[in-house]
Amino acid sequence: MRELGREMAAGALREARERCAQDREFTLNGRRWHQLAGVVGSEYNTSTGLFAEWLPYEGAKSMLEMGCGCGVAAVTAAAAGCTEVVAVDINPHAVASARLNAERHGVADRVHCVQSDLFTEVDPQATFDLVFWNSPFIDHDVPRAEGDYFADHFFDPGYRLHDRFLSELPKRLTDQGRAFLGFSAAMGELDEVAAMARRHGLELRPFRSESFTVPHEEMGAAEVFRRAADEQGRVAIDLSLMELVR
Ligand SMILES: C[S@@+](CC[C@H](N)C(=O)[O-])C[C@H]1O[C@@H](n2cnc3c(N)ncnc32)[C@H](O)[C@@H]1O
């Protein structure tokens, strides 16, 4: 699994560096979105669209989207009635994209976009009814140039970010607050993150998932794709929204 995710993400990163090097727009979940140069989005948005559609926004007044990218879930939450949304990302181009998208969809008064390394720039007193992170769930790293944030989209070496996120999460939830992690068991190491969550008093439970299969040749020539294929030569990939329960 680890090898499959690494190989897929390494390929996606190579492509994204070229495809996401200029300002673009994309359509997702019935809305048009800005994607500034330096942010991964558009053709890499399958999980973005599904998770933003599946999150339970009902009754949530406040929401934190960690690692917001173009801010699709944050804007969707605001449009669904969340009145205090905070969208943060380490990537300044993502924060600027999310801000443009909040303006474009008429919710800029409710979506506060901030560049932040996880919770560092979030008001220390703030708690949220809903916290969501479509996380960089591949435990791997690549050389990173100064000012290049593409790898942050995919990779969390040693799951150190996940550990920091999970350690602070419980105190960032309101009494009835709920937290969700966007993940993939086929590409990431779900058991490792579940064990980490348990150490922070959280149980990782499946909330909703969708799977699809891809012919291994379409995924590339690497041996790992052939090894991961079933008898029909297809590789199964899941996109899983996991709930973190206290
Ligand atoms: C898989 S992408 C998800 C992006 C977007 N939410 C979406 O669904 O398309 C993971 C996001 O986490 C962000 N990220 C990585 N490290 C971070 C950190 N230390 N603090 C905040 N955001 C971070 C990345 O920049 C990226 O936007």
The ligand as an SDF file (V2000), in Angstrom:
LIG
                    3D

 27 29  0  0  0  0  0  0  0  0999 V2000
   -4.6120   16.7190   -0.0930 C   0  0  0  0  0  0  0  0  0  0  0  0
   -4.4240   18.4660   -0.0720 S   0  0  0  0  0  0  0  0  0  0  0  0
   -6.1180   18.9960    0.1330 C   0  0  0  0  0  0  0  0  0  0  0  0
   -6.3940   20.3550   -0.4530 C   0  0  0  0  0  0  0  0  0  0  0  0
   -7.8700   20.7660   -0.4540 C   0  0  0  0  0  0  0  0  0  0  0  0
   -8.4190   20.8030    0.8720 N   0  0  0  0  0  0  0  0  0  0  0  0
   -8.6580   19.8230   -1.3160 C   0  0  0  0  0  0  0  0  0  0  0  0
   -9.4560   19.0370   -0.7820 O   0  0  0  0  0  0  0  0  0  0  0  0
   -8.4690   19.8750   -2.5230 O   0  0  0  0  0  0  0  0  0  0  0  0
   -3.6580   18.7700    1.5240 C   0  0  0  0  0  0  0  0  0  0  0  0
   -3.5620   20.2320    1.8650 C   0  0  0  0  0  0  0  0  0  0  0  0
   -2.9270   20.3640    3.1480 O   0  0  0  0  0  0  0  0  0  0  0  0
   -2.0600   21.4880    3.0810 C   0  0  0  0  0  0  0  0  0  0  0  0
   -1.0310   21.4000    4.1220 N   0  0  0  0  0  0  0  0  0  0  0  0
    0.0850   20.6250    4.1260 C   0  0  0  0  0  0  0  0  0  0  0  0
    0.8200   20.8680    5.2190 N   0  0  0  0  0  0  0  0  0  0  0  0
    0.1560   21.8040    5.9450 C   0  0  0  0  0  0  0  0  0  0  0  0
    0.4080   22.4580    7.1700 C   0  0  0  0  0  0  0  0  0  0  0  0
    1.5130   22.1990    7.8890 N   0  0  0  0  0  0  0  0  0  0  0  0
   -0.4790   23.3750    7.6180 N   0  0  0  0  0  0  0  0  0  0  0  0
   -1.5930   23.6560    6.8780 C   0  0  0  0  0  0  0  0  0  0  0  0
   -1.8810   23.0740    5.6940 N   0  0  0  0  0  0  0  0  0  0  0  0
   -1.0300   22.1580    5.2340 C   0  0  0  0  0  0  0  0  0  0  0  0
   -1.4830   21.4340    1.6800 C   0  0  0  0  0  0  0  0  0  0  0  0
   -0.8950   22.6520    1.2830 O   0  0  0  0  0  0  0  0  0  0  0  0
   -2.7320   21.0490    0.8740 C   0  0  0  0  0  0  0  0  0  0  0  0
   -3.4530   22.1800    0.4560 O   0  0  0  0  0  0  0  0  0  0  0  0
  1  2  1  0
  2  3  1  0
  2 10  1  0
  3  4  1  0
  4  5  1  0
  5  6  1  0
  5  7  1  0
  7  8  2  0
  7  9  1  0
 10 11  1  0
 11 12  1  0
 11 26  1  0
 12 13  1  0
 13 14  1  0
 13 24  1  0
 14 15  1  0
 14 23  1  0
 15 16  2  0
 16 17  1  0
 17 18  1  0
 17 23  2  0
 18 19  1  0
 18 20  2  0
 20 21  1  0
 21 22  2  0
 22 23  1  0
 24 25  1  0
 24 26  1  0
 26 27  1  0
M  CHG  2   2   1   9  -1
M  END
$$$$
